[in-house]
Each structure stands twice: as structure tokens, then as C-alpha cells.
Amino acid sequence: MRVVLADDQALMRGALRMLVESEADLVVVGEAADGAEAVALVRAERPDVVLMDIRMPGVDGIAATRAITADPALTGCAVLVLTTFEADEYVVRAILAGAAGFLGKGAEPAELLAAIRTVARGEALLSPAATKSLIARFVAQQQAAADSAEPTPVTGLDTLTAREREVLVEVAAGLSNDAIAERLGVSPLTVKTHINHTLAKLGARDRAQLVVAAYESGLVRPHR
């Protein structure tokens, strides 16, 4: 699995390189000190995973993540955000920009290696419950700032079947596929199929963006 490192601290990049390349199935194909370098490097190397710092000079990690995930030629590249600010709104913005998830810089080495492999397989690293909590808080803050609780139209929501809407609500509630299957009395494979259909209809990249859509559309309301 090909990995790009994006962090403005050379010492951090060096430590990450040593860790990643200690594994036989992982290789670092490049390093970037800011977001602009990261985007250019990703376009040149087409890695499987980018370990992205959020706060970098110039183009930050959020803007870089958005540029990478919005590029159709880079659909096979997953962005894993590494940050010391695990619960602030910058992380939420990174998820909204298309990041596959985030991990604190204080994570254990084995946890980071597992995270790289997880997002490289196309899975979301961030747990649904954590995603829900972060997105709910972010949306509530945005609504409060705008002094309005009016939902934002979400393209494609009216194309969902009743069952797909049910599944979307459960995803936003933080339930796993197995838990949703048990609650709705269907198989986990059926739940996965409904989620894949919902992703396609809403134009969402991953599960985290489904949670965003559920909250922004008003289908699920954040607790204040």
C-alpha cells in the first residue's frame, strides 16, 4: 500500500516514515510540508492513503483534503487526518471535505498501522458513533450561528425508498451494519446494499458524509 505523508514538521514526517516502512506491505512514496505540496504529490504518485495534518502553513489540510477527494482521478486515494486536536471543528470540516476519518497523533503505532490498512480498503476509520457526535455538534453550532433551524436541501433525498431512509436514520444514530440489521430484522448484507444505494443516490463518498446528509437535510436533528 502506497502512502503519502503531509505534515509541516520534518521530525513528525521522519517518525511516520520509519513506522510505515517498518511494515512489509506499506511504503512511503513521498512527503509534503504543506497542503499544496500534498495535492501535487498525490496527483503525481496516486497513493492509496494520505496521512494528512490539518494545521499547515499556506494551504491547510482541510483544503488539501477537499482538493484530493473532489478530483475524480483520485477516487482510489483515502485521506486519513492526523491531528492533536481530536475533538475540534477542524476535524469535522475535514470529514465534510471528504476525509475517510481521523486519528490522534498520540495513537499507538499499531493503531496507526491498522488505520492505514482500514482506509486503504475503502472503509471509514471513524466510528459511526463518533462521526454522529462530531457532525451533530457542528451542525448545531452552524444553525445557532445562523440563528435558523431551517434544514439545508440535500439533493437526492426524495429518491430514497422508505427502507433506505430508515437505514440512513440508523447510520446517523451511530449504529453499525450488524446493529442496524438486528434492529430492522434484515441481514447485514441487505443493510450494506441499502447503504450503497443511498451513497449513490445522495452522491456521498462514504458513511461519514451520509451522517452529514442526514443532519443537514433535517431527517435527523442534533440534540442541543
GUVEX-49077 format. One record per residue: residue in one letter; x, y, z of N, C-alpha, C, O in turn. Coordinates in steps of 0.05 Angstrom, whole numbers, plus 32768, in hexadecimal, padded with zeros to 4 digits. Example, Ala and Ser with C-alpha at 12.3 -4.5 7.8 and 13.67 -1.06 7.14 Angstrom:
% GUVEX-49077
A81087F8E809C80F67FA6809C81087FBE809C811D7FBE80A9S81017FD3808E81117FEB808F81028001809D810C801780A1
END
This chain:
% GUVEX-49077
M80117FE880008000800080008012801980008024801B8010R800C802B7FEE801C80437FEA8011805A7FFB7FF980607FFBV80238067800A801B807B801D802A80958018804280958013V801C80AC801A802880C68019802580D38035801080D18042L803A80E0803E803A80EE80588038810C8054804881178045A80258119806180228136805F80228142807B800E81408089D8038814F8083803A815B809D80508170809B8065816C808FD804C818780A88060819D80A68078819880B8808B81A780B7Q8077818480C9808D817E80DB809E816780D08095815180CEA80B7816E80C980C8815980BD80CD814280D080CF812B80C7L80CE814880EA80D3813380FE80BB811F80FE80BF81078100M80A3812A80FC808B811980FC808B810880E2808580F080E3R8091811480CC8092810580B380A680EE80B480A280D880ABG80BE80F480C080D280E080C380CA80C880D480CF80B180CDA80BC80CF80EA80B380BA80FC809D80A980EE809D809080F1L808B80B680DF807680A880D18082809680BB807A807F80B8R809680A080AD80A38090809880AF807780A480AC80618099M80BE807980BA80CA806280C780B5804E80CF80B9803680CBL809F805780DA808A804580E2807D803780CB807B801E80CAV8075804680B78067803B809F80798027809180708011808AE8092802E808D80A4801D807D80AF8006808D80BF7FF68083S80A7800480A780AF7FEC80B6809D7FD480AF80A27FBE80B7E80887FDA80A080757FC58098807A7FBD807B807D7FCE8069A80797FA3807680807F99805B806B7FA1804680727FA3802ED80537FA5804E803D7FAB803B80387FC9803780267FD18029L80497FDA804480457FF78042805E8005803880747FFC803FV805B801A802880728029801E806B8046801C8055804D8013V807D805880258079807580228083807D8007809A80798000V807280897FF7807A80917FDC807F80AF7FDA808680B97FC4G807D80BE7FF0808380DA7FEF807B80E98009806A80DF8018E80878100800D808081118024807A812D801B808581378007A8068813B802980618156802380608166803D8058815C8052A8069817F803B806A81918053805281A48055804F81B28069D804181A48040802981B48041801481A8802F801981958020G7FFC81B4802F7FE681A980207FEA81A980027FE381967FF4A7FF581BF7FF87FFA81C17FDB800D81AC7FD18008819F7FBCE802281A77FE0803581927FD9802781777FDA802C81667FC9A801681737FEE8009815A7FF17FF781537FD97FF7813D7FCFV7FE881677FD07FD681637FBA7FE6815C7FA07FDF814A7F92A7FFB816B7F9C800C81667F848019814B7F86801A813D7F71L802281437F9D802E81297FA1801B81127F9C802180FE7F90V800281157FA77FEE81017FA37FE780FD7F867FE380E77F7DR7FE581137F787FDE81127F5B7FF581047F4B7FF080F77F37A800D81087F54802480FC7F46802880DE7F4D802E80CE7F3CE802380D77F67802980BC7F70801180AA7F72801580917F73R7FF980B57F747FE180A57F777FE380907F8D7FE080787F88P7FE880997FA67FEA80877FBC7FCF807B7FC47FBA80847FBBD7FD080677FD57FB7805B7FE07FAD806C7FF87F95806E7FFCV7FC0807680077FB9808580207FCA809E80237FE2809D801DV7FBE80B4802D7FCD80CC80347FC980CF80527FB380D1805CL7FDF80D180617FDE80D9807D7FE180F7807E7FF681028078M7FCB810480847FC9812180817FC78130809C7FB4812B80ABD7FD9814280A07FD7815480B77FC3816A80B07FC081718098I7FB5817580C37FA1818A80BE7FAE81A580BC7FAB81B480A9R7FBD81AC80D17FC881C780D37FE481C980C77FF781C280D3M7FE481D280AE7FFD81D680A07FFD81F280937FE881FD808EP801581FE808F801682198083800C82198066800D82048058G80038230805D7FF9823280427FDF8223803F7FCB8228804DV7FDE8210802D7FC681FF80297FC581EB80407FD881DA8042D7FB081EC80507FAF81D980677FA581BE805F7F9E81B98048G7FA481AC80737F9C8191806D7F7F818E80647F78817B8056I7F6D81A0806D7F51819E80657F4E81A580487F4181968039A7F5B81BA803F7F5981C280237F6681AC80117F5C81A67FFCA7F7C81A1801B7F8A818D800B7F79817480097F7781677FF4T7F6C816D801F7F5A8155801F7F438159800B7F3C81477FFCR7F378171800B7F2181777FF97F2B81757FDC7F1C816B7FCBA7F42817F7FD67F4D817E7FBB7F5181617FB27F4C815A7F9BI7F5B81517FC47F6081357FBD7F4781257FB97F4481167FA6T7F3481287FCC7F1C81187FCA7F0981217FB47EF781127FACA7F0C813A7FAC7EFB81447F967F05813D7F7B7EF781427F67D7F1D81337F797F2A812C7F5F7F2281107F577F2A80FD7F64P7F12810D7F417F0980F27F397F2080DF7F337F1D80C77F35A7F3780EA7F2C7F4E80D97F257F5B80CD7F3E7F6C80BC7F3DL7F5380D77F567F5F80CF7F6F7F4B80C07F817F4F80BF7F99T7F3780B37F757F2380A67F857F2E808E7F957F2180867FA8G7F4480847F8D7F50806D7F9B7F6180757FB37F6D80647FC0C7F63808F7FB87F75809A7FCD7F6480A27FE57F5280B27FE3A7F6A80967FFC7F5C809D80157F6D80B080267F8580AC8028V7F6080C480327F6F80D780437F6980D080607F5280CF8069L7F7E80CB806F7F7C80C6808B7F8980DD809A7FA180E28098V7F7880EC80A97F82810480B67F8F80FC80D17F8480EE80E1L7FA7810780D57FB5810480EE7FB6811F80FC7FBE813380F0T7FAD812081157FAC813A81227FAF813881407FAA8123814CT7FB8814E814C7FB9814F81697F9F815B81747F9A815C818CF7F8E816481617F74817081697F5E815D81617F4F8162814EE7F5B814781717F49813281697F2B8139816A7F1B812C815DA7F24814D81797F078153817C7EFF816F81747EEA8178817BD7F10817D81657F088198815D7EFB819881427EFC81848133E7EF081AF813B7EE081B081227EF181AD81097EE681A880F3Y7F0B81B1810B7F1C81AD80F47F1B819080EA7F1B818A80D2V7F18817E80FD7F16816180F67EFC815D80E77EFB814E80D4V7EE6816980F17ECC816680E47ECD817180C87EC2816580B5R7EDA818880C57EDD819480AA7EED818180977EE7817F807FA7F00817480A27F10816180927EFE814A80897F0081418072I7EED8140809B7EDA812B80937EC78135807E7EC18126806BL7EBC814D80827EAB8159806E7EB9815C80537EAC815B803EA7ED3816080547EE38163803B7EE88148802E7EF381488018G7EE28132803B7EE58118802F7EF98105803C7EFF80F08031A7F05810D80537F1880FC80607F0A80E280687EF380E18070A7F1980CC80677F0E80B1806E7F0C80AF808C7EFE809D8096G7F1980C0809B7F1880BF80B87F2F80CE80C47F3F80DB80B6F7F3380CC80DE7F4980D980EB7F5480C981027F4680B8810DL7F6D80CF81097F7A80C1811F7F8B80D5812D7F9880E68121G7F8C80D481487F9D80E681577FBA80DF81547FC180C78151K7FCB80F381557FE880EE81527FF380DF816A800A80D58169G7FE480DD817F7FED80CD81967FE580B081947FE980A181A7A7FDA80A7817D7FD2808B817A7FEA8079817C800180818176E7FE5806081847FFA804C81858003804581687FF280468156P801C803D816480268036814980148021813C800E80238124A800D800C814B7FFD7FF7813F7FE1800181367FD67FF88122E7FD7801481457FBD8020813E7FBF803081247FAD802F8114L7FD5803F81217FD9804E81087FDC803C80F07FD0804180DBL7FEB802780F37FEF801480DD7FD5800680D57FCF800380BEA7FC57FFF80E97FAB7FF380E47F99800780D67F89800080C4A7F9B802180DE7F8A803680D27F91803980B47F7F803C80A3I7FAB803880AE7FB3803B80927FA7802580817F9D8029806BR7FA9800C808B7F9E7FF5807D7F807FF7807A7F747FEF8066T7F738001808F7F568003808F7F4C801680797F3B800F8069V7F57802E80787F4E804180647F57803980487F4A80408034A7F6D802B80467F778022802C7F63800D80207F61800B8007R7F557FFF80317F417FEC80287F277FFA80207F147FED8017G7F26801480237F0D8022801C7EF9802580337EE2802C802EE7F02801E804B7EF0801F80627EF5803980717F0B80458071A7EE08043807F7EE3805B808F7EF0805380AA7EE7804080B7L7F04806280B27F11805C80CB7F01806680E27EFF805980F7L7EF6807E80E07EE8808B80F67ECF807B80FC7EBF807580EAS7ECB807481157EB38065811C7E9A807581167E9A808D8119P7E848067810E7E6B807681097E62808781217E58809D811DA7E66807C81397E5D808C81507E6D80A581547E6280BA815AA7E8780A3814F7E9880BB81527E9180CF813C7E9080E78140T7E8D80C581247E8580D6810D7E6B80E581147E6980FD8110K7E5880D6811E7E3E80E281247E4180F881397E36810E8136S7E5180F3814D7E54810781627E61812081587E588137815EL7E76811D81487E848134813D7E738144812A7E71815D812CI7E66813681187E55814381047E3D815181117E368168810AA7E31814481257E1A815081337E22816A81407E13817E813ER7E39816A814D7E428183815A7E48819981467E4181B0814AF7E55819181307E5C81A4811C7E4381B1810F7E4181C9810CV7E3081A081087E1781AA80FB7E0881BB810F7DFD81D08107A7E0781B381287DF981C4813C7E0681DF813F7DF881F38141Q7E2181E0813F7E2F81F981407E2A820A81287E268223812BQ7E2A81FE81117E24820D80F87E08821980F87E04822F80F0Q7DF5820981017DD9821281027DD6822981167DC8823D8111A7DE48226812D7DE2823B81417DEF825581387DE4826B813DA7E05825281297E138269811F7E018278810A7E0282918109A7DF2826980FB7DE1827480E77DC6827D80F27DB6828980E5D7DC28276810C7DA8827C811A7D918271810A7D7C827E8108S7D94825980FF7D7F824D80EF7D81822E80F17D97822380F1A7D6B822180F37D6A820480F47D6081F880DA7D5A81E080D9E7D5F820980C57D5581FF80AC7D6981EB80A07D8181F1809FP7D6081D380987D7281BF808D7D7C81C780727D6F81D68063T7D9381BD806B7D9F81C280517D9681AD803D7D9881958043P7D8B81B480257D8381A080127D9A818E800B7DB081978006V7D948174800B7DA8816080037D9F81537FE97D8B81457FE9T7DAE81567FD47DA6814B7FBA7DA5812D7FBC7DB7811F7FC5G7D8E81227FB37D8B81057FB17D7C80F97FC97D7580E17FC8L7D7781087FDE7D6A80FD7FF57D4E80F27FEE7D4580DE7FF9D7D4081007FDC7D2580F77FD57D2580DE7FC37D1080D37FBET7D3D80D57FBA7D3F80BD7FAA7D4380A47FBB7D42808E7FB1L7D4780A87FD57D4B80917FE77D3180827FEC7D1C808F7FEFT7D3380687FEE7D1B80587FF57D17805B80137D2880668022A7D008052801C7CFA805480397D0F804480497D17804E805ER7D17802D803F7D2A801D804D7D46802B804D7D54802A8062E7D4D803780377D67804580367D67805D804A7D7C80628056R7D51806A804D7D4F808080607D528075807D7D5F8081808EE7D46805E80827D488051809C7D65804B80A27D6F805080B8V7D73803F808E7D8F803880927DA0805180967DB2805180A7L7D9A806680877DA9807F808A7DA6808B80A67DBA809580B2V7D8E808A80B17D8A809480CD7D9A808480E17DA6808F80F3E7D9B806980DC7DAB805880EF7DC9805D80EC7DD8805C8100V7DD2806280D37DEE806980CF7DF5808280DF7E09808480ECA7DE3809680DD7DE880AF80EA7DE680AC81097DF180BC8118A7DD9809781127DD78092812F7DF0808481397DF380808151G7E02807D81277E1C807281307E1C805481317E2F8048813CL7E09804781247E08802981257E19801D810F7E1B802880F9S7E24800681167E337FF681027E207FE880F07E087FE780F5N7E2A7FDD80DA7E197FCE80C87E0B7FB680D67DF47FB180D2D7E1A7FA880E77E0F7F9280F57DF87F9B81087DE47F8D810AA7DFD7FB181157DE87FBB81287DD07FC481187DB97FC08121I7DD47FD181027DBD7FDA80F17DAD7FC280E77D957FC280E8A7DBC7FAD80DF7DAF7F9580D57D9D7F8880EA7D877F7F80E5E7DA87F8781037D997F7B81197D807F8C811F7D6B7F818124R7D837FA6811F7D6D7FB881257D577FB681107D3F7FB78117L7D5E7FB480F77D4B7FB480E17D427F9880D97D307F9580C8G7D4E7F8480E47D477F6980DD7D4F7F6080C17D407F5180B4V7D667F6980B87D707F61809E7D8D7F5880A27D987F5980B8S7D997F4F808C7DB57F46808D7DC87F5D808B7DC17F72807FP7DE17F5B80967DF57F7080937DFB7F7580757E017F8C806EL7DFA7F6180657DFF7F6580487DE97F77803C7DEF7F88802BT7DD07F7380457DBA7F84803B7DBF7FA180447DBA7FB48034V7DC87FA5805C7DCE7FC080667DE47FCD80567DE27FE4804EK7DF97FBD80507E0F7FC780407E057FD080247E0E7FE48019T7DF37FC080197DE87FC67FFF7DD87FE17FFF7DDB7FF17FEEH7DC87FE480147DB87FFD80177DCB8015801A7DC6802A800FI7DE18011802A7DF48027802E7E01802E80137E058046800DN7E09801A80047E16801F7FEA7E03802E7FD77E0C80407FC8H7DE980267FD77DD680347FC67DD280517FCF7DD080637FBFT7DD280557FEA7DCF80707FF57DE780817FEE7DE480997FE7L7DFF80767FF07E1780847FE97E15808E7FCC7E1B80A57FC6A7E0C807C7FBA7E0B80837F9E7DF580997F997DFA80AC7F8AK7DDE80967FA67DC980A97FA17DCF80C57FAC7DC780D97FA0L7DDD80C67FC37DE380E07FCF7DFE80EB7FC57E0681017FCDG7E0D80DC7FB57E2780E57FAC7E3B80E87FC27E4C80F87FC1A7E3780D77FD77E4980D77FEE7E6180C57FEA7E5F80B07FDDR7E7880CD7FF47E9080BE7FF17E9280A680047E9C80917FFDD7E8880AA801D7E8B809680317E76809980477E6580AA8045R7E788088805B7E64808780707E6380A280807E4E80AB8087A7E7B80AE80847E7B80C780927E6B80DC80847E5D80EC8091Q7E6C80DD80697E5D80F1805A7E3F80EA805B7E2E80FC8058L7E3880D1805F7E1B80CA80627E1180D6807C7DFB80E0807DV7E2280D580917E1A80E180AA7E15810080A77E02810B80B1V7E28810C80987E25812980927E0A812E80847DFC8140808BA7E04811E80707DEC812280607DD3811F80727DC0812E806FA7DD3810B80847DBD810680957DB7811E80A77DA0812680ACY7DCC812B80B17DC9814280C37DC2815B80B37DB0816A80BBE7DD08160809D7DCC8178808E7DB0817980817DA5818F807DS7DA58162807A7D8B8161806E7D75816480827D5E816A807AG7D7B8161809C7D66816280B07D59814780B57D47814580C6L7D62813280A77D58811780AC7D5D810F80C97D4D810180D5V7D75811780D37D7C811380EF7D84812E80FA7D92813E80EDR7D7B813481127D80814D811F7D95814A81357D9481378144P7DA8815C81367DBC815B814C7DB0816281667D9E81728168H7DBA8155817C7DB1815B81977DC1817481A07DD98175819ER7DB3818781AA7DC081A081B47DC3819F81D27DCD81B281DE
END
